């Protein structure tokens, strides 16, 4: 492994902007997925959905809903042979993301483990759910993509994130186990189908990697997603040939690592240090944007302590229900809590906190335009 690079906080912030595609957006969604490893999906729509917030700054010409169209097509579902990406969970987590096809074989071992876990949401099937599986699969085989509403059997299952029908809990578990996949969505309602009708045959036939290869893939996935991270000892052992250690001088932060292929960005930044430009237009970041996902690093490097508060009780919120951090050049200068009024086609600002000398008006107007609204 090469010796650690010592860089300034300013160089690290500029590196992250560039490595995350914020200075030069990708020309296609496929390129963005390949670069970032995955894009996190969240159904909550207060002022646009999480994945759309992440991608609108990273893909040229991105429109609201483009990720779902890329995954599932427009009206009718994409045929399996035409698919290039799919929805599933990051292994060992409940985080739903969009993956490119190369991820599929690396998910298989985690899917198998879930079939024996104790979890009402994603673990092994209950006796009632197991008895219902043949009926459910027969319906899917005969009718094509179905939602839990299409399979409602009048009986209630266990409470899983609220009251769940037997059909809903069974579908959800079979999805976690890889026996069903999301074929398309009706708004945010999931319609499931058999894997062979969702993914290309070559993807399903790909050999399962060894446990070591999948662990290495996961370590590299973490680096691709965040670009500058702390690696655990086992991750470093597996991915050491692909990484560059980085020390950010003057901040309280453990040793970091970037992909070795990203390391030349630091040299490019150093060569341009005499003409560091601040982009004119501030950006509203997604609450779970990969740039700020690591709260400890965000606090140390950007001097910004941020928690997404959408699921925090209102009385305990500090910033707001869906507060979006404001990135202005190489500074995070505050946050705006917007709310979309779809009936009036207007984006309202519930609250804002912006550092003196900076303005959020242009960033709010850009978000409103993206959503097809006025600010």
N, C-alpha and C positions, 0 to 999 in steps of 0.2 A: 504494500500500500504506500502511496506517495506521502511525503511529509505534509503536515497541515498547512493550509493557506491561512495567513493572517490578514483579515480584511477589516475595514472600518464599518461602523453601523450604516453609514450612508451607502457604501458600496453594497452591503448586504441587502438593503432595501431596494436599491436599483436592480440588483440581481434578481430579486423575487418578482419585481414587476415584469422584467423581461422573461424570466423562466416560466411565469404563469400566463404568458401570452397577452398581457395587458398593454404592452407597447406596440406589438405587431400581431393583431388577431389572426387566427387560423383562417384559411380560405374555405374550409368545409367542416361540417360536424364530424365526419369520419376522422379527419386529421386531429381535431380537438380531442376526441376519444382516445386515439392512439397516443397522443402526447401525454394526456393527464391520467390515463389508466382507467378512469371511470368518472362519471358525473353523478353526484348524489341527487336523488329524487325525493321530493316531499310534496304531498298533496295540498298542504295548506295554501290558500290563496287569499292573502290579505291585500297585497298590492303586486300580484304576480307570484308565480311559484318559484321555489328555491332554484330548481334546475335552470329555469329561464333567466333568473337573475345572474347565475354563474356564467351562463353561456353568452348572454347578450354582449358582454365585454370581450369575449374570447373568440367569437366567430363572426367574420365579416357578413353583414346583411342578415344577421340572425333575427327571426321573428318569433313572437310569442307562440309557444306550442310546437316549434320546429323539432325539438327533441322527440316528442311523442310521435310526430309524423315520420321522423327518421327511424324510430324503433318499429312502428306498427303500420305505417302507411297512412293514407288520407282517409277515404271512406271505407272501402273493403280492406280486410287485413292483407298484409303483404304475404305472398306465398313463401313457404319455408326457404326455397332455393334463392330467393331474392334478399333475404335478411342479412344484415351485416352487424347487427347489434341486438341486445336483449336486456331485459330487466332481471336482476336477481340481487341477492344479499352478499355483501362482503363476508367472506368466511368468518365464522365464530362471532358474528355481530347480527344486529337487527337492522343494519343500515342498507336500505334499498338503493340500488344504483343502476345506471346504464353501463353495461360492459360491451366491448367489442367481442367478436366470436372467439378469439384466442383464449379468453378467460375460461370458457366452459370446462375443459378437462380439469382445470385446477380447482373447480368448485365441487367436484364429485365426492371427495373424501369428507368434506364438511357436510354435504347433504346426507351421506350415510350415517355420520355421527348423530345427526339430529333425529334419526329414526329411533334411537335408543335413549334419547334425553328425556328428562322429566321437565316438560314445559307445556303449559296449556295452549301456548300460542304457536310454537314451532316444533315441539318435540313429538314423541311417539304417539301413535293413534290410540284413542280410548277404545274399549270394546265396541261401543256404539258406532264410533267413527269407522272402525275397521269393518263392521258389518255393512255400513253404508257405501263403502268404496266400490263394490261391484256395480251397484245401481248407478252411482255417480259416473263411473267410467263408461258404462254402457250408454248413458245419456249423451255424454260428450262425444263418444264415437259416432253415434247416430245423428246428432244435431249440430256438431261443431262447437265453436267457442260459446261458453255459457258463464253467467255470473251466479252468485249465490241466490239472487232473486229468482233466477230461472229454475233453480233446483229446490226451492223452499218446500219442506216436507211437513210443515205445521208443528214440528217439535222443536223445543229449545235445547241448545247445547249448553256447555259450561260458559260462564261469563268470561269472554276473552276480549279485553278492551271494550267493555260494554256487553250488552246482550248479543249473543251470536247464535244463529241457527246452526243446526247440525251440519247443513250443507256448507255454510260459511267456514266453520272451524275445520271441516274436513278438507275443503278446497285449499285453505291457507296452509295447512300442514303438508298436503301433497305438493304444494308449490315449494315450500322449504325443503322438502325431500327430493325435489327434482323430478317428480313423477308427472307434474303438470307445469305449464309455463303460462305467463301472461301473453295471450295472443293479440289482444287489442284492448282499448279502453273506450268506454262510453262516458264522456266527461272524465271523471276520475274512477268510475266503477270498473273494476277489473273483470275481463272476460278471459277465462282460462281455456286451454286446449292441451292436447297431447303433445309432448315434445317433438315427435316426428312431424307434426304439422306446423311447428313454429320455427325450428332450427334446421339448417341445411343438413342433409344426411352425412356429409363429410365431417361436419362439426361433431355430431353425435357419435360418429365412428372413431373419432380421434382417440388414441390410446391414453389411458390415465397416467399422468406423470408419477414419478416416485415421490414419496413424502418429502425428500430433500429438495427435489426440484420445485415442488409446490411451495415449500417454505421459503426458498430463494425468490420465487415469483412474488410472494406476498411482501417480502422485504423490499424488492424493487418497485412493487406497486405503491408502497408507502412513499418511496422517494419520488416516483413519477407524480403522485398526487400532490405532495406538498413541496417538493423540490429542495428544501433545506430542513433537515430533521435530525433529531437525536435517535440513534439506532441502539437497540439492545445488543448485548454481547452475542447472542445467537444469530441475530440478524446480520451483524457485522461479520461474523465467521462465514456465513453463507454468501453474502453479497460483497465481500471485501474487495474482490477484483474489479468491481464496477463502480466504486465510490471514491470520493475525494473528501478527506477531513477538512473542516473549516472552523477556524477560531475567529469569532467576532470580538475584536479588541475593545475593551472598555465597558462591556455589559456583563451582567451576571447571568450567564447561560452556559450549560454544559457543552462539551464538544459536539459540533454538528457535522452533518455529512450531506453532500449533494452527489448527484450522478456525475461520474467522471466526464461524461459527454457534455455536461453543463458547465464544467469548470472553466473553459475558455471564456465564458461570459465575464468572469471577474477580470481577466486581462483586458478585454475590450473596454470594460468600464474604467479600469485604471488608466488606459490610454486616452480616455475622453474626459478625465476628471476636470480638466480646465474649462470645459464647456458643458457642465451639467445643466440640462434644460428641465424646467418644470412644465409639464403639459398644462395647457391653458384650461382644459375642462376637467373639473373634479368628477369622480365616479362614485356612485352609490354601490357599495359591495353587498353581495348576498350575506345574510346572517351566518351561514356556514361556508362562506367562500374559502377555498383551500388556502388562499393567501393568509388568512387569519385563523385558520382552524385550530392551530396549536396555541392555546391561550397563554401558556407560559412564555413562548417565544414572542407572541404578539405584544405582551406586556413589556418584555425586556427590550425588544428591538424597536417597536413602534411607540412605546410609552402609551399604550392604549389597553386598558383592562376591560374586556368585552365578554358578555355572556348573552346568548340568545334567550330572550325572555318570553317567547310565544306561549310556552306551557308553564310559565311561572304565574302564581296567583297575582292578580292585579295589584294588591296591596304591597307586594314584595318586589315589584319591578322598579328598577332604577332608571332605565332608558326608555322603555316603551314596548308595546306588544310586538311590533315587528320592526324594531329600530335597525336601520341600515347604516353601517359605518361609511364615512366620507373619506375617500382616498384622494388627496390632492398632491400630485407629484410624488414626492418621497415622504409625505407626512399623512397620518390619519388625523383629521382635524375636527372630528365630532361625529354626530349621527343625526339622522332624520327618521322619524316614525311616520310613514305615510299610510294612508288607507284608501283603497279604490272604492269609489261610489259608482258601481256599475250602472245603476239606474239613471243617474245624471251624467254619466260618462265624464266624471271629474275625479282627479286625484287630490285628496285632501291631505294636508300635513297636520297630524295630531300634535306633534311636538318636534322641536329641533334644538340641538345644542351644537353650536359651531364656534370654533376658535376665532378670536378677534383677527380681522384681516382676511378672512376667507368667507366665501359665500356658497350657499347650497342651491340657489335659485336655478342655475343652469342644469345642475344634476337632476333636480326634481322635474324640471321641464322635459329633460331627455327621457326620464322614466315614464312620464305621462305620455309622451309621444310614442314610446315603445308599446304602451298599453292601449293606444288609440284613444287617449283621453286628453282633456285640458287640465292644466295645473292651476 
